[in-house]
Amino acid sequence: MNFGQQLEQRGFKKGIQKGMQKGMQASHQDVWQASKVETAQKLLLAKVDRATIQRATGLTEEELEALAHMAHSTEQ
């Protein structure tokens, strides 16, 4: 294997590693977001005030409104 091929192979390996790291980070963020949403849903059903839920989860008022709307529509 010549020097150019070795460099190409190293670059390929680094690219694979970086791609895997980014995928794992994205997956972790997705799980974290899903956890916050699930917590917010439970708190909404427990009639906890929205300001408290926002502080606890970091979700926006718009996100809470959407969750509340979804919870309300599934109750009917």
C-alpha positions as a Markdown table, in Angstrom:
| # | Residue | x | y | z |
|---|---|---|---|---|
| 1 | Met | 0.0 | 0.0 | 0.0 |
| 2 | Asn | 1.5 | 3.3 | -1.0 |
| 3 | Phe | 1.5 | 6.5 | 1.2 |
| 4 | Gly | -1.5 | 8.0 | -0.6 |
| 5 | Gln | -3.6 | 4.9 | 0.0 |
| 6 | Gln | -2.5 | 4.9 | 3.7 |
| 7 | Leu | -3.6 | 8.5 | 4.1 |
| 8 | Glu | -6.9 | 7.7 | 2.4 |
| 9 | Gln | -7.5 | 4.7 | 4.7 |
| 10 | Arg | -6.7 | 6.8 | 7.8 |
| 11 | Gly | -9.1 | 9.5 | 6.6 |
| 12 | Phe | -11.8 | 6.9 | 5.9 |
| 13 | Lys | -11.4 | 5.4 | 9.4 |
| 14 | Lys | -11.5 | 8.9 | 11.0 |
| 15 | Gly | -14.6 | 9.7 | 9.0 |
| 16 | Ile | -16.3 | 6.5 | 10.2 |
| 17 | Gln | -15.4 | 7.3 | 13.8 |
| 18 | Lys | -16.7 | 10.8 | 13.6 |
| 19 | Gly | -19.9 | 9.7 | 12.0 |
| 20 | Met | -20.5 | 7.1 | 14.7 |
| 21 | Gln | -19.8 | 9.7 | 17.4 |
| 22 | Lys | -22.3 | 12.1 | 15.9 |
| 23 | Gly | -24.9 | 9.4 | 15.6 |
| 24 | Met | -24.5 | 8.4 | 19.2 |
| 25 | Gln | -24.7 | 12.1 | 20.3 |
| 26 | Ala | -27.9 | 12.6 | 18.2 |
| 27 | Ser | -29.4 | 9.4 | 19.7 |
| 28 | His | -28.6 | 10.6 | 23.2 |
| 29 | Gln | -30.2 | 13.9 | 22.5 |
| 30 | Asp | -33.3 | 12.2 | 21.1 |
| 31 | Val | -33.6 | 10.0 | 24.2 |
| 32 | Trp | -33.1 | 13.1 | 26.4 |
| 33 | Gln | -35.8 | 15.0 | 24.6 |
| 34 | Ala | -38.2 | 12.1 | 24.7 |
| 35 | Ser | -37.6 | 11.8 | 28.5 |
| 36 | Lys | -38.4 | 15.5 | 29.0 |
| 37 | Val | -41.6 | 15.2 | 26.9 |
| 38 | Glu | -42.7 | 12.1 | 28.9 |
| 39 | Thr | -42.1 | 13.9 | 32.2 |
| 40 | Ala | -44.0 | 16.9 | 31.0 |
| 41 | Gln | -46.9 | 14.8 | 29.9 |
| 42 | Lys | -47.1 | 13.1 | 33.3 |
| 43 | Leu | -46.9 | 16.5 | 35.1 |
| 44 | Leu | -49.6 | 17.9 | 32.9 |
| 45 | Leu | -51.9 | 15.0 | 33.7 |
| 46 | Ala | -51.1 | 15.5 | 37.4 |
| 47 | Lys | -52.4 | 19.1 | 36.9 |
| 48 | Val | -49.0 | 20.7 | 37.8 |
| 49 | Asp | -48.8 | 24.3 | 36.7 |
| 50 | Arg | -47.1 | 25.0 | 33.4 |
| 51 | Ala | -44.5 | 27.4 | 34.7 |
| 52 | Thr | -43.2 | 24.6 | 37.1 |
| 53 | Ile | -43.2 | 22.1 | 34.2 |
| 54 | Gln | -41.2 | 24.5 | 32.0 |
| 55 | Arg | -38.6 | 25.1 | 34.7 |
| 56 | Ala | -38.4 | 21.3 | 35.4 |
| 57 | Thr | -38.1 | 20.2 | 31.8 |
| 58 | Gly | -36.8 | 23.2 | 29.8 |
| 59 | Leu | -39.6 | 22.8 | 27.3 |
| 60 | Thr | -41.1 | 25.9 | 25.8 |
| 61 | Glu | -44.6 | 27.2 | 26.3 |
| 62 | Glu | -45.4 | 26.2 | 22.7 |
| 63 | Glu | -44.2 | 22.7 | 23.3 |
| 64 | Leu | -46.3 | 22.4 | 26.5 |
| 65 | Glu | -49.3 | 23.7 | 24.7 |
| 66 | Ala | -48.9 | 21.1 | 22.0 |
| 67 | Leu | -48.5 | 18.4 | 24.7 |
| 68 | Ala | -51.6 | 19.6 | 26.6 |
| 69 | His | -53.6 | 19.7 | 23.4 |
| 70 | Met | -52.5 | 16.1 | 22.6 |
| 71 | Ala | -53.3 | 14.9 | 26.1 |
| 72 | His | -56.7 | 16.7 | 26.0 |
| 73 | Ser | -57.6 | 15.1 | 22.6 |
| 74 | Thr | -56.7 | 11.6 | 23.8 |
| 75 | Glu | -58.9 | 12.0 | 27.0 |
| 76 | Gln | -62.0 | 12.5 | 24.9 |
